[in-house]
Structure formats: structure tokens, C-alpha cells
Amino acid sequence: MQTQTNYIGIDISKSFFDVFICERHYRFTNGPEGFDNLYKLLDGGIQVVMEASGPYYLRLACFLHSHGVIVSVANPLVIRRFSQMR
């Protein structure tokens, strides 16, 4: 039996991060309170994808990973080059 993985993209900045889940936009503070609020929204079978945007992504990525969420961190240059190819 196959399980379905749902992917969530997170856009991170110094003060906050934006998430789009189930056709709704959420904005959280980039700190422990925002991390907890995001984690409360996540269900099983979730994989989070985010850009390696300076040092701002690291605390959230470590928090989610420590709570058993699969986290993928993409190099922004790879994403930019891919979009330029198209």
C-alpha cells in the first residue's frame, strides 16, 4: 500500500516565514512560538521544502526535523538556474 506525501513550501525571512497549507496562507514569526504554531497545523505524511536563505532557515529546519518532520533544504542557486532554463 502506498502512502501519499504532501509537500509544503516555506518562504523564510529574518522576522517571519510564510506557509501555504490546504489552500490557506499562514504567516508565523520566525522563532519558537511560530515554530510551535506551525507544528500544530501539520499532519502525518508531510514533507517540508525550504530554501537555504542565509542563516534564517536553520532553526526552523532543525526544529521540524527533531519533531519527526521530513525536511528538504534547497540551494537557491539551483532553483534560480532551473527557472532560467525554462
DRENPA-3360 file (N, C-alpha, C; in nm, 2 decimals, always signed):
BEGIN
1 = MQTQTNYI = +0.08/-0.12/+0.00/+0.00/+0.00/+0.00/+0.09/+0.12/+0.00 ~ +0.06/+0.21/-0.09/+0.14/+0.34/-0.10/+0.08/+0.44/-0.01 ~ +0.17/+0.52/+0.05/+0.12/+0.64/+0.13/+0.15/+0.76/+0.04 ~ +0.06/+0.86/+0.06/+0.08/+0.98/-0.01/+0.16/+1.08/+0.07 ~ +0.25/+1.15/+0.01/+0.33/+1.25/+0.08/+0.28/+1.39/+0.03 ~ +0.25/+1.48/+0.12/+0.21/+1.61/+0.09/+0.33/+1.70/+0.12 ~ +0.35/+1.79/+0.02/+0.47/+1.88/+0.03/+0.42/+2.02/+0.07 ~ +0.49/+2.08/+0.16/+0.46/+2.22/+0.20/+0.59/+2.30/+0.18;
9 = GIDISKSF = +0.57/+2.41/+0.10/+0.68/+2.50/+0.08/+0.68/+2.61/+0.18 ~ +0.80/+2.65/+0.23/+0.81/+2.76/+0.33/+0.90/+2.86/+0.28 ~ +0.86/+2.99/+0.28/+0.94/+3.10/+0.24/+0.98/+3.17/+0.37 ~ +1.11/+3.18/+0.39/+1.16/+3.23/+0.52/+1.24/+3.36/+0.50 ~ +1.21/+3.45/+0.60/+1.29/+3.57/+0.61/+1.33/+3.59/+0.76 ~ +1.40/+3.70/+0.78/+1.45/+3.72/+0.92/+1.35/+3.72/+1.03 ~ +1.24/+3.79/+1.00/+1.14/+3.81/+1.11/+1.02/+3.71/+1.10 ~ +0.99/+3.65/+0.99/+0.87/+3.57/+0.98/+0.89/+3.46/+0.87;
17 = FDVFICER = +0.80/+3.37/+0.86/+0.80/+3.28/+0.74/+0.66/+3.25/+0.70 ~ +0.64/+3.23/+0.57/+0.51/+3.21/+0.51/+0.49/+3.07/+0.47 ~ +0.37/+3.01/+0.49/+0.34/+2.88/+0.46/+0.20/+2.87/+0.39 ~ +0.19/+2.78/+0.29/+0.06/+2.77/+0.22/+0.02/+2.62/+0.24 ~ -0.09/+2.60/+0.32/-0.14/+2.47/+0.36/-0.28/+2.46/+0.32 ~ -0.32/+2.36/+0.25/-0.46/+2.34/+0.22/-0.53/+2.46/+0.17 ~ -0.47/+2.53/+0.07/-0.53/+2.65/+0.01/-0.55/+2.76/+0.11 ~ -0.47/+2.77/+0.21/-0.47/+2.88/+0.31/-0.33/+2.93/+0.33;
25 = HYRFTNGP = -0.31/+3.06/+0.34/-0.18/+3.12/+0.36/-0.17/+3.15/+0.51 ~ -0.05/+3.11/+0.57/-0.02/+3.14/+0.71/+0.11/+3.22/+0.71 ~ +0.12/+3.31/+0.81/+0.24/+3.38/+0.84/+0.27/+3.36/+0.99 ~ +0.39/+3.31/+1.01/+0.44/+3.29/+1.15/+0.56/+3.37/+1.18 ~ +0.58/+3.40/+1.31/+0.71/+3.47/+1.35/+0.82/+3.37/+1.34 ~ +0.94/+3.41/+1.30/+1.05/+3.32/+1.29/+1.12/+3.30/+1.43 ~ +1.05/+3.23/+1.51/+1.10/+3.20/+1.64/+1.03/+3.08/+1.71 ~ +1.06/+3.05/+1.83/+1.00/+2.93/+1.89/+0.84/+2.93/+1.89;
33 = EGFDNLYK = +0.78/+3.04/+1.91/+0.63/+3.05/+1.92/+0.58/+3.02/+1.78 ~ +0.64/+3.07/+1.67/+0.59/+3.05/+1.54/+0.62/+2.90/+1.50 ~ +0.73/+2.84/+1.54/+0.76/+2.70/+1.51/+0.65/+2.61/+1.57 ~ +0.62/+2.64/+1.70/+0.51/+2.56/+1.76/+0.38/+2.57/+1.69 ~ +0.34/+2.69/+1.65/+0.21/+2.71/+1.58/+0.21/+2.64/+1.45 ~ +0.32/+2.64/+1.38/+0.33/+2.57/+1.25/+0.31/+2.42/+1.28 ~ +0.39/+2.37/+1.37/+0.38/+2.22/+1.40/+0.24/+2.17/+1.44 ~ +0.16/+2.26/+1.50/+0.03/+2.22/+1.54/-0.06/+2.20/+1.42;
41 = LLDGGIQV = -0.02/+2.27/+1.30/-0.10/+2.26/+1.18/-0.07/+2.13/+1.10 ~ +0.05/+2.08/+1.12/+0.10/+1.97/+1.03/+0.04/+1.84/+1.07 ~ +0.00/+1.76/+0.97/-0.04/+1.62/+0.99/+0.07/+1.53/+0.95 ~ +0.04/+1.40/+0.96/+0.14/+1.30/+0.92/+0.15/+1.30/+0.76 ~ +0.26/+1.24/+0.71/+0.28/+1.23/+0.57/+0.32/+1.37/+0.51 ~ +0.38/+1.45/+0.58/+0.42/+1.59/+0.53/+0.57/+1.59/+0.51 ~ +0.61/+1.65/+0.40/+0.75/+1.69/+0.38/+0.75/+1.83/+0.35 ~ +0.84/+1.90/+0.43/+0.86/+2.05/+0.42/+0.98/+2.08/+0.33;
49 = VMEASGPY = +0.96/+2.17/+0.24/+1.07/+2.22/+0.15/+1.09/+2.37/+0.17 ~ +1.22/+2.40/+0.19/+1.25/+2.54/+0.21/+1.39/+2.57/+0.14 ~ +1.41/+2.70/+0.11/+1.54/+2.75/+0.06/+1.63/+2.77/+0.17 ~ +1.76/+2.75/+0.14/+1.87/+2.78/+0.24/+1.89/+2.93/+0.23 ~ +1.81/+3.01/+0.30/+1.81/+3.15/+0.29/+1.90/+3.21/+0.40 ~ +2.03/+3.22/+0.38/+2.12/+3.27/+0.48/+2.10/+3.18/+0.61 ~ +2.11/+3.23/+0.73/+2.10/+3.15/+0.85/+1.96/+3.14/+0.90 ~ +1.86/+3.20/+0.83/+1.72/+3.21/+0.88/+1.65/+3.08/+0.88;
57 = YLRLACFL = +1.68/+2.99/+0.79/+1.61/+2.86/+0.78/+1.65/+2.76/+0.88 ~ +1.77/+2.77/+0.93/+1.83/+2.66/+1.01/+1.76/+2.63/+1.14 ~ +1.71/+2.73/+1.21/+1.64/+2.69/+1.34/+1.51/+2.62/+1.31 ~ +1.44/+2.67/+1.21/+1.31/+2.60/+1.18/+1.33/+2.46/+1.13 ~ +1.43/+2.44/+1.04/+1.46/+2.31/+0.98/+1.50/+2.21/+1.09 ~ +1.58/+2.26/+1.19/+1.62/+2.17/+1.30/+1.51/+2.14/+1.39 ~ +1.42/+2.24/+1.42/+1.30/+2.22/+1.50/+1.21/+2.11/+1.44 ~ +1.18/+2.13/+1.31/+1.09/+2.03/+1.24/+1.15/+1.89/+1.24;
65 = HSHGVIVS = +1.28/+1.89/+1.20/+1.35/+1.76/+1.20/+1.35/+1.69/+1.33 ~ +1.37/+1.76/+1.44/+1.37/+1.70/+1.57/+1.23/+1.65/+1.61 ~ +1.12/+1.70/+1.55/+0.99/+1.66/+1.58/+0.94/+1.55/+1.47 ~ +1.03/+1.50/+1.40/+1.00/+1.39/+1.30/+0.94/+1.43/+1.17 ~ +0.95/+1.55/+1.13/+0.90/+1.60/+1.00/+1.02/+1.59/+0.90 ~ +0.99/+1.54/+0.79/+1.09/+1.53/+0.68/+1.11/+1.67/+0.62 ~ +1.24/+1.71/+0.62/+1.27/+1.85/+0.58/+1.37/+1.84/+0.46 ~ +1.34/+1.91/+0.36/+1.43/+1.92/+0.24/+1.47/+2.07/+0.23;
73 = VANPLVIR = +1.60/+2.09/+0.22/+1.65/+2.23/+0.21/+1.72/+2.24/+0.07 ~ +1.66/+2.33/-0.01/+1.71/+2.35/-0.15/+1.81/+2.47/-0.16 ~ +1.91/+2.45/-0.24/+2.00/+2.56/-0.27/+1.93/+2.66/-0.36 ~ +1.92/+2.79/-0.32/+1.85/+2.89/-0.40/+1.91/+2.91/-0.54 ~ +2.04/+2.88/-0.56/+2.10/+2.90/-0.69/+2.05/+2.79/-0.79 ~ +2.03/+2.67/-0.74/+1.98/+2.56/-0.82/+1.84/+2.59/-0.87 ~ +1.76/+2.65/-0.78/+1.62/+2.69/-0.81/+1.62/+2.80/-0.92 ~ +1.71/+2.89/-0.90/+1.72/+3.01/-0.99/+1.76/+2.96/-1.13;
81 = RFSQMR = +1.87/+2.87/-1.14/+1.91/+2.82/-1.27/+1.81/+2.73/-1.33 ~ +1.73/+2.66/-1.26/+1.63/+2.58/-1.32/+1.52/+2.67/-1.38 ~ +1.48/+2.77/-1.31/+1.38/+2.86/-1.37/+1.44/+2.94/-1.49 ~ +1.57/+2.96/-1.50/+1.63/+3.03/-1.61/+1.63/+2.93/-1.73 ~ +1.64/+2.80/-1.71/+1.64/+2.71/-1.82/+1.50/+2.70/-1.89 ~ +1.40/+2.73/-1.82/+1.26/+2.72/-1.87/+1.24/+2.85/-1.95;
% end
